Amino acid sequence: MSKSTNGTMTSSDIDFQMVAVLVEKILVMKPDVIGILNIETAKSVSLKFLALDSLDVLQLAMEIEETFGMEIDVVDFPPEMTVEGLAAQLVTLKKHQAESKR
């Protein structure tokens, strides 16, 4: 993972990390999508295609909240969104939440 010149993670590193965590957590919840979902396919595979039901989405949101220390509303997980798109949205949400705590 590359770092910026001051040693902090760059936004692309954070996006990659979020994508990797989402992919990992979804594969644990839905092992039947192994072979369909991976880091490379995350940009084109939607949550709807992965057949995540409302309980799956709630579980995924809770795990992301715990992993990244952020608050998420399940409406942040629209079914048509790709895994990579969701990761980008969550990174933005995390940044906003961190700024609002200052």
Phi, psi and omega in degrees: 000128181279155179233156177289174184297337179268007175090359179270162179287141177279166181297326178292327176295318181294317177300315179297318179298317180295317178300314181299317180294315178300313180300313181300313183292321178294319180295327177292318181287324186231072182299343179290349178263005173299133185098340176257315184254127172205181183304319182288323183274352183301335181283345182239350182266123180272161176298323179297317179300327180281357178058042175283120177275179185297326178292320176299316181296318178297316178298317179298317179299316181296321179291322177293318177304314181292316183294317187253001177061049181224163177259132182230141173256138183298343175291348176284001182243063180296138186300330182280351182286142175283163178298318179294320177297319177297318179300315179298318179297319180292323176297316178297316179299317180298318179298315180297318179295320179294319178294324182286342178277350182284000000 
